[in-house]
């Protein structure tokens, strides 16, 4: 790929990004989503977070982990317990890291 093709590719990607992100602003009238779509979109952030976090916890190198001696399992359990107890995001992150780091650094899990 030469410089011109790279430039055209970047411009094309920028146009696609602007059009897809500004789709609702381009229309002259307000677009109303059906009620079932609005209901479904309430769960989209949770579904996206689950799709990213769960494989990171239960998989290693593309395969399911085969031992209970994995620091990620204990850190996820501790962070989940803290979240259900206190409902705080910062505390959840801190508890998870407080469990993960010693298990990784001290015991080598």
Secondary structure, 3 states (H helix, E strand, C coil): CCHHHHHHHHHHHHHHHHHHHCHHHHCCCCCCCCHHHHHHHCCHHHHHHHHHHHHHHHEECCEECCCCCCHHHHHHHHHHHHHHHHCCHHHHHHHHHHHHHHHHHCCCC
